[in-house]
Each structure stands twice: as C-alpha cells, then as structure tokens.
Amino acid sequence: MQTHTDPRASQTYLTRREQQERALAARSDDAMIRRIHLELADRYAAMARVPQAIAA
C-alpha cells in the first residue's frame, strides 16, 4: 500500500533533520561522531534537493 504525503511536509522534515544533525555535530567533542553527523546532514540536504526523494 502506497501512502502519499504532502511534499512540503517532507521538505520541512528533511530540512529540520539536516539542521538537527548539524547542531549535534557542532556540540560533539569527538571528531568521528562530528563527521558522522555532518555526513547525515549532507544526506538530508541532498534528499531535500531531489523532488523524487520527497515524493517517495
């Protein structure tokens, strides 16, 4: 069963998650953890830029 969501809500979610990951990276004292959070933030940002990712 396929569900449809409002693309703007998905965009908002992805943007919020990107910001959260960047904030977590900024607070981390561990370089590896900081890098992981930044990688996740970059992935959320990339998904937000691709309309198909939002519609899926």
C-alpha positions in Angstrom: 0.0 0.0 0.0 1.4 3.3 -1.0 0.7 6.4 1.0 1.0 9.9 -0.2 2.4 12.7 1.9 2.5 16.4 1.4 5.8 17.2 -0.3 6.1 20.4 1.7 5.8 18.4 5.0 8.6 16.1 3.7 10.7 19.1 2.7 10.2 20.5 6.2 11.1 17.2 7.8 14.3 16.8 5.8 15.4 20.4 6.4 14.7 20.0 10.2 16.7 16.8 10.3 19.6 18.4 8.5 19.6 21.3 11.0 19.4 18.8 13.9 22.4 16.8 12.6 24.4 20.0 12.1 23.6 21.1 15.6 24.7 17.7 17.0 27.9 17.9 15.0 28.6 21.3 16.5 28.2 20.1 20.0 30.3 16.9 19.6 33.8 16.8 21.1 34.6 13.6 19.2 35.8 14.1 15.6 34.4 10.8 14.3 31.0 11.5 15.8 31.0 15.0 14.4 31.9 13.7 10.9 29.1 11.1 11.1 26.6 13.9 12.0 27.8 16.1 9.2 27.5 13.2 6.7 24.0 12.6 7.8 23.2 16.3 7.5 24.6 16.3 4.0 22.4 13.3 3.1 19.3 15.0 4.4 20.2 18.1 2.4 20.7 16.1 -0.8 17.4 14.3 -0.3 15.7 17.7 0.1 17.1 18.9 -3.2 15.7 15.9 -5.1 11.9 16.1 -5.7 11.7 12.3 -6.3 13.1 11.7 -2.8 10.3 13.8 -1.3 7.6 12.1 -3.3 8.7 8.6 -2.4 
